[in-house]
Amino acid sequence: RVFLRAVNQFTSVLNHSFLDQTSFELQLWNNYFHLAVAFLTHESLQLETFSQAKRNKIIKTFPFSFKMLCLYGDMRKEIGFKIRDMWYNLGPHKIKFIPAMVGPILEVTLVPEPELRKATIPIFFDMMQCEFNFSGNRNFHMFENELITKLDQEVEGGRGDEQYKILLEKLLLEHCRKHKYLSASGEVFAFLVSSLLENLLDYRTIMHDESKENRMSCTVNVL
């Protein structure tokens, strides 16, 4: 909680003193995002790995001055929402963080907390839109290649699940279909990523299967 307060102080200073065109500091903002992601994904905050008793203690609420206050709560959500807000604050500077920030943002979205996922997955569409508008090529190939590469690594490392696949496809499709120029290519990409994720999850599940045929079939699907 003390560390989180310090990070929140950093956000105020970055927004106030290092955001406009004349004072923008790329390395400072990059360090901030990596710090916030490292905090959010730290093993000591992954409530799903704790016993029910420990989870209850961390998120326990108690009455105080007619309000219900939380002892600690899920601090991942608080810092995750801050990462989201700071990303959107970047404005035209966003293109400087693509594709480097795709991996860290993916780590955030893979944390198995529904509200956090819903709040941060739309950042992917914003990255697509940003590259499409500012790259000069009218596409989002840098983002696309980076997300596919990092997704492969993250799923192999044990992250990701069926609920994530469903939500990722749903949110990407919703945002892309509303965009005049990204509706077609964005829809193709959303289905591609969803299909890849499904194959990667199947492969991870079957990896220790004794049947060579099953393992080979999953391998071919991924390829």
Number of C-alpha atoms within 10 A of each C-alpha: 9 6 9 16 10 10 17 15 11 14 18 12 11 19 15 11 12 17 18 15 9 8 11 16 14 14 9 11 21 14 11 18 21 15 12 21 20 14 19 24 17 11 10 10 16 17 20 11 11 12 10 10 8 12 16 14 14 16 16 14 15 11 9 9 6 7 9 11 14 15 13 12 19 17 17 23 19 14 21 25 16 17 24 18 15 18 21 14 13 17 12 12 17 18 19 13 15 18 19 14 19 22 20 16 22 20 18 24 25 23 20 17 17 14 12 20 21 15 16 20 22 18 21 21 20 17 23 22 21 21 23 20 15 14 13 8 10 14 20 23 15 17 24 17 13 16 20 16 12 16 23 16 14 16 17 14 10 11 16 21 15 13 10 22 18 13 16 23 20 14 16 23 20 16 17 23 15 10 12 8 15 21 16 13 13 23 17 13 19 20 16 14 19 20 16 19 25 19 18 25 23 17 23 18 13 18 16 10 12 9 10 11 10 14 18 14 13 19 17 11 14 17 9
